[in-house]
Amino acid sequence: MSLGNNKMSEPLNLGYVSFVNSSWLGLSNILVDHINEFSKYKIQLFTINCDADFDYPCLIKRRIDLPSENPRTICYTKILASFDNVFDFGLILDGDMIPLPNIDSIMDENLKFANYTYPVCAQHPHSPHKKPCVISSLNKVKSVLGLSKQINKYVYASYLFSKSNFSFLRKCFDACLYLEKRGIAPINSDETVLNVMLSELGDYEDIGHNYLPNYYAYPDFISGKHDSEHIKNYTGYGCNLKFSILHGCKDIGIAKQYSDLVKSTKESFKTTTNFFYGEK
């Protein structure tokens, strides 16, 4: 497989893609609201066995009906959404993400990846991943799929996708379905399968930094506490960090509080948005 040398004209249609089930509709409303306020691009929202009862000028809706809805099949929908959408080049967003005012910079600054034959992911602070349970899951999936390359790097399943890597993503999706059929699919199948499949490429690239720190690091960032433990949770492991998305808040009440905080500090954010922790 070639690594990033496909010929492709300048992408004409850029945008975001996300996916949620009924339990996360409220969180996705916050996500889409932030895209509507801070982005010049549209977002396509895939709703699993439910419909979104909200509308925004930026929103494109698509319903997906799954015969079996569980944490694993919801993960598969994430991969499906990233290769079966209306965009030429875009960014996959989890439902518990809160975009920041510079969200578009992730795509605008990385159009070079539009020609790559694989999705380009955010850095993970614990790469190569050291948790025994994660290593065990990766090796089991690698063995079942008949793959042999050593897994030297672990990245987040948050990535830039393009039409040039739809074939790769389809293979990841098919691998998830195969594992599910055999009854051995891990809970976070999307990230596990993606890391195993990427490792088969050898020396593949990631985006060069992490752009989705945990939401609770934002108050330290916006107040200038750049040496806080929340930020060192990334930089302390040699992971470059740039605040473009807040990630991981699954409580709707807390998410609304952070949404309000982001909006109320957007002018302050503009003065710190170029602060980059690590090597560019």
Secondary structure, DSSP 8 states (H G I E B T S, - for coil): --SS-------S-EEEEEEEEGGGHHHHHHHHHHHHHH-SSEEEEEEESS------TTEEEEEE--SS-SHHHHHHHHHHHHHSSS-SEEEEE-TTEEE-TTTTHHHHTTGGGGG-SS-EEEE-TT-S---HHHHHHHHHHHHHTT--------EEEEEEEEGGGHHHHHHHHHHHHHHHHTT---TTHHHHHHHHHHHTTSS----SSB---BGGGHHHHHTT-TT-HHHHHHHTTT--B--SEEE----HHHHHHHHHHHHHTHHHHHHHTT--BS--
